[in-house]
Amino acid sequence: MVTNFSAGQVNTDILNTRVLTIYSTEDAVSITNGGSFTIYGGTSIAKKVLIGGITEIFDTTPSDSYTTGSLLLHGGLSIQSSQNSVNSSNGGSLSVKGGAAIGSDLYVGGFITCSESTSSRYLTITASDNSINSSTGSIVTFGGITIKCSSNATNISNGGSFLTLGGASIGSDLHVGGSL
């Protein structure tokens, strides 16, 4: 049985095929005008959902913990876009306007860039592990470290481009271009 509505045709052969098909191509414009299909109550869907257009969630609940927020996922999230980021507001495949909390390991396959230099944007690592051997410490790198800042040290508390409050161990040669 096919029933005509003003927005288009609806196939209501639910008894035989258990399928509801809406042929309207009307686009959604608001929460109360869903275009071809508007539901004023909650909805539960037990199987996959395939969405061919932009999906917006208008709820503004902040993510104050792992159990709050506008979108709660009980499984992983995969983003198949390979669009690379351009800057801090154009993340390519993922753009986050606010902060982010990650409760476990983070693996990055490309560069990490801290940009838009101001006096308040730092890469701060708050781990306080001592460097007791070549495999421990707050930062362990398998490659070299280059500091491009050319600011000269002025005293014991202003190290210019490098400052440490503790000692230093160097396992090989040290070349110094200025006063020692």
Order of alpha helices (4+ residues) and beta strands (2+ residues): beta-beta-alpha-beta
